[in-house]
């Protein structure tokens, strides 16, 4: 939301609201799906490869990999684009160009700096398309880096400090209830199995004692 192109009519504003309500969740789902697939090839497999192939500690490899990936992302999506924008935009210096890259890729989007606004600029339409692709790829790269740092063991331990701890008494009650249910179900199953066995057993005819005595006398 840079603020330069805005709807003016009531119908345009209503359409913008409806489109945003539908488009934003689908965009987040799309970015999440893409990041989850990219991080397998960019982060998890390289770390696992160096851990298994070279025998390095997995935590150390993960830290070094996250630092290197962060440096590459800053170079290719902040420093180099800032230098390009400072050349293509007449009124921007390097600091203003870097500021635009950071504000855009951090999804703040203040709108105080917008590239490609000069009508006399050469290849303006192609320039706008290139900026759109840059913002999309840069946002994906930022999410990949953040996900990579979040998977570090140290940050996982730090995040556990903010988790809500469960009461031990409640946990024990749940465990006892689960055990009671399991014991009762086992006893019920055993009783039903015994009943089935009795039902399936053949009838045995018991001989009367008189017949036994007569056979012995004979």
C-alpha positions as CSV (number, residue, x, y, z in Angstrom):
1,X,0.0,0.0,0.0
2,X,2.2,2.8,-1.2
3,X,-0.7,5.3,-1.4
4,X,-0.2,6.7,-4.9
5,X,-2.8,4.6,-6.7
6,X,-6.0,4.6,-4.7
7,X,-9.7,4.0,-5.5
8,X,-11.8,7.2,-5.5
9,X,-15.4,6.0,-6.2
10,X,-17.5,4.1,-3.6
11,X,-17.7,1.1,-5.9
12,X,-13.9,1.0,-6.3
13,X,-13.4,1.3,-2.5
14,X,-15.9,-1.6,-1.9
15,X,-14.2,-3.7,-4.5
16,X,-10.8,-3.0,-2.9
17,X,-12.1,-4.1,0.5
18,X,-13.6,-7.4,-0.9
19,X,-10.6,-8.1,-3.0
20,X,-8.2,-7.5,0.0
21,X,-10.2,-9.8,2.2
22,X,-10.0,-12.6,-0.4
23,X,-6.6,-11.8,-1.8
24,X,-4.5,-11.4,1.4
25,X,-5.2,-14.9,2.8
26,X,-4.6,-16.5,-0.5
27,X,-1.3,-14.6,-0.9
28,X,-0.2,-15.7,2.6
29,X,-1.0,-19.3,1.8
30,X,0.9,-19.1,-1.5
31,X,3.9,-17.5,0.2
32,X,3.8,-20.1,3.0
33,X,3.6,-23.0,0.5
34,X,6.5,-21.6,-1.6
35,X,8.7,-20.9,1.4
36,X,8.1,-24.4,2.9
37,X,9.3,-26.0,-0.4
38,X,12.2,-23.7,-0.9
39,X,13.6,-24.1,2.6
40,X,13.9,-27.9,2.1
41,X,16.5,-27.3,-0.7
42,X,18.1,-24.1,0.6
43,X,18.4,-24.8,4.3
44,X,17.6,-28.3,5.5
45,X,19.3,-30.4,2.9
46,X,22.6,-28.4,2.9
47,X,22.8,-28.5,6.7
48,X,22.1,-32.2,6.7
49,X,24.7,-32.8,4.0
50,X,27.5,-31.1,5.8
51,X,26.5,-32.7,9.1
52,X,26.5,-36.3,7.6
53,X,29.2,-36.0,4.9
54,X,31.8,-34.0,6.8
55,X,30.8,-34.8,10.4
56,X,30.4,-31.3,11.6
57,X,28.1,-30.4,14.4
58,X,24.6,-29.8,13.2
59,X,24.1,-26.7,15.4
60,X,27.3,-25.1,14.2
61,X,26.5,-25.8,10.6
62,X,23.0,-24.4,11.0
63,X,24.3,-21.2,12.5
64,X,27.0,-20.6,9.8
65,X,24.5,-21.5,7.1
66,X,21.9,-19.0,8.5
67,X,24.6,-16.2,8.7
68,X,25.8,-16.9,5.1
69,X,22.2,-17.0,3.8
70,X,21.4,-13.8,5.6
71,X,24.5,-12.1,4.1
72,X,23.6,-13.3,0.6
73,X,20.0,-12.1,0.9
74,X,21.1,-8.6,2.2
75,X,23.6,-8.4,-0.7
76,X,21.2,-9.4,-3.5
77,X,18.0,-7.9,-2.3
78,X,19.2,-4.8,-0.4
79,X,22.6,-3.5,-1.4
80,X,22.7,-4.3,-5.1
81,X,19.1,-3.2,-5.8
82,X,19.8,0.0,-3.8
83,X,22.7,0.7,-6.0
84,X,20.6,0.1,-9.1
85,X,17.8,2.3,-7.9
86,X,20.2,5.1,-7.1
87,X,21.3,5.0,-10.7
88,X,17.9,4.7,-12.3
89,X,16.1,7.2,-10.1
90,X,17.4,10.7,-10.5
91,X,16.3,12.0,-7.1
92,X,17.4,9.1,-5.0
93,X,20.8,8.6,-3.4
94,X,22.0,5.2,-2.1
95,X,20.6,5.7,1.4
96,X,17.1,6.6,0.0
97,X,17.2,3.6,-2.3
98,X,18.2,1.3,0.5
99,X,15.5,2.8,2.6
100,X,12.9,2.0,-0.1
101,X,14.2,-1.6,-0.4
102,X,13.9,-2.1,3.4
103,X,10.5,-0.5,3.7
104,X,9.1,-2.5,0.8
105,X,10.5,-5.9,1.7
106,X,9.5,-5.5,5.4
107,X,5.9,-5.0,4.1
108,X,5.7,-1.6,5.7
109,X,5.2,0.3,2.4
110,X,4.9,3.9,3.5
111,X,4.8,5.2,0.0
112,X,7.1,8.2,0.5
113,X,9.4,6.7,-2.1
114,X,7.9,5.0,-5.2
115,X,10.1,4.1,-8.2
116,X,9.1,4.6,-11.8
117,X,6.9,7.6,-11.3
118,X,8.6,9.7,-14.0
119,X,6.6,9.7,-17.2
120,X,9.6,10.5,-19.3
121,X,11.4,7.5,-18.0
122,X,12.5,5.0,-20.6
123,X,10.9,1.5,-20.6
124,X,8.6,2.6,-17.8
125,X,6.2,-0.3,-18.1
126,X,9.0,-2.9,-18.2
127,X,10.6,-1.1,-15.3
128,X,7.4,-1.5,-13.3
129,X,7.1,-5.2,-14.1
130,X,10.7,-5.7,-13.0
131,X,10.0,-3.9,-9.7
132,X,7.0,-6.2,-9.1
133,X,9.1,-9.3,-9.7
134,X,11.8,-7.9,-7.4
135,X,9.4,-7.3,-4.6
136,X,7.8,-10.7,-4.9
137,X,11.2,-12.5,-4.9
138,X,12.6,-10.3,-2.2
139,X,9.6,-11.1,0.1
140,X,10.1,-14.8,-0.5
141,X,13.8,-14.5,0.3
142,X,13.1,-12.6,3.5
143,X,10.6,-15.2,4.6
144,X,13.1,-18.0,3.9
145,X,15.8,-16.3,5.9
146,X,13.4,-15.7,8.8
147,X,12.3,-19.3,8.7
148,X,16.0,-20.4,8.6
149,X,16.8,-18.4,11.7
150,X,13.7,-19.7,13.5
151,X,14.8,-23.3,13.0
152,X,18.0,-22.7,14.9
153,X,18.2,-24.6,18.2
154,X,19.1,-21.5,20.2
155,X,16.1,-19.6,19.0
156,X,13.8,-22.6,19.7
157,X,15.0,-22.6,23.3
158,X,14.4,-18.8,23.5
159,X,10.9,-19.2,22.1
160,X,10.1,-21.8,24.7
161,X,10.4,-19.1,27.3
162,X,7.2,-17.6,26.0
163,X,5.2,-20.8,25.8
164,X,2.4,-21.4,28.3
165,X,3.3,-24.1,30.7
166,X,0.8,-26.7,31.7
167,X,0.1,-27.5,35.3
168,X,1.6,-30.9,36.3
169,X,-1.5,-31.8,38.3
170,X,-3.7,-31.4,35.3
171,X,-1.3,-33.5,33.3
172,X,-1.3,-36.2,35.9
173,X,-5.1,-36.2,36.0
174,X,-5.3,-36.6,32.3
175,X,-2.7,-39.5,32.5
176,X,-4.7,-41.2,35.2
177,X,-7.9,-40.8,33.3
178,X,-6.3,-42.2,30.2
179,X,-4.9,-45.2,32.2
180,X,-8.3,-45.9,33.8
181,X,-9.9,-45.8,30.4
182,X,-7.3,-48.1,29.0
183,X,-7.6,-50.6,31.9
184,X,-11.3,-50.6,31.7
185,X,-11.3,-51.1,28.0
186,X,-8.8,-54.0,28.4
187,X,-10.9,-55.7,31.0
188,X,-14.0,-55.3,28.9
189,X,-12.2,-56.8,25.9
190,X,-11.0,-59.7,28.0
191,X,-14.5,-60.4,29.4
192,X,-16.0,-60.3,26.0
193,X,-13.3,-62.7,24.7
194,X,-14.1,-65.1,27.5
195,X,-17.8,-65.0,26.7
196,X,-17.1,-65.6,23.0
197,X,-14.9,-68.6,23.9
198,X,-17.6,-70.1,26.1
199,X,-20.1,-69.6,23.4
200,X,-17.9,-71.3,20.9
201,X,-16.9,-74.3,23.0
202,X,-18.7,-77.6,22.1
203,X,-21.2,-79.1,24.5
204,X,-19.8,-82.0,26.6
205,X,-22.2,-84.7,27.7
206,X,-21.5,-85.7,31.3
207,X,-22.1,-89.4,32.1
208,X,-24.3,-90.2,35.0
209,X,-22.7,-92.0,38.0
210,X,-25.2,-94.9,37.7
211,X,-24.0,-95.7,34.2
212,X,-20.4,-95.6,35.4
213,X,-21.1,-98.0,38.3
214,X,-22.9,-100.4,36.0
215,X,-20.0,-100.4,33.6
216,X,-17.6,-101.2,36.4
217,X,-19.7,-104.1,37.7
218,X,-19.8,-105.6,34.3
